[in-house]
Amino acid sequence: MMLHSESSVPAPRTSGPSADEAPPAGRGGGTSRFVLVVEGDDALRHILLRVVARAGYDVAGATAAAEALEELRGRPAVDALLADVALSDMDGIALARHVRAAHPGVRVLLMGGPEKVARVEREALAHVIVRKPFTLRELTASLRAAFHGAVNPGTGAPL
C-alpha cells in the first residue's frame, strides 16, 4: 500500500508489531515512544495516526506547524516528530529547524516528494527522510530507524 496525500487509501492492516519490533521505552518513562504526527491533509493524517499507533507508539496529531509547536511546549515527553514538508503555516523544514534547536532530544522525520526531499537532504535537518509515496512497511521501518540509530531508510545514510 502506498500513501499519498492526494489519494484515498484503504485502512492499514490491524495487527500490531511483533515482540522484536516493539518500540523502546520513551523519554517520559512510559513503555512506548511518543510520536507527534504533523500533516495538513485530514485523511492522510488519520491514516498516519492509525499506522503509528498500530506500530506500537503513543501518538498525537497536529494539522499545522503552530499546533505542533504548541503540543511540543505542553508535552515534554515527545520522542519524535513525523511531519510533512509541505504544511500550510510553516514548511516542515522550518519546523524541523525550530524543533532541533528547541527540543534537541526529539527525533525528526520529514515526509516529502522528490523535490522537497532534496532540500531536506542538503540542509541535513531530519534524522530520517520518508520519501513520498511510501508504504506502511517503509513508514514503520523509518520510525524504528529513527529510534535505533540505524540508517535512514530513505537515503541509506547513517543516522
Secondary structure by P-SEA (a helix, b strand, c coil): cccccccccccccccccccccccccccccccbbbbbbbbccaaaaaaaaaaaaaacccccccccaaaaaaaaaacccccccccccccccccaaaaaaaaaaacccbbbbbbbcaaaaaaaaaaccccbbbcccccaaaaaaaaaaaaaccccccccccc
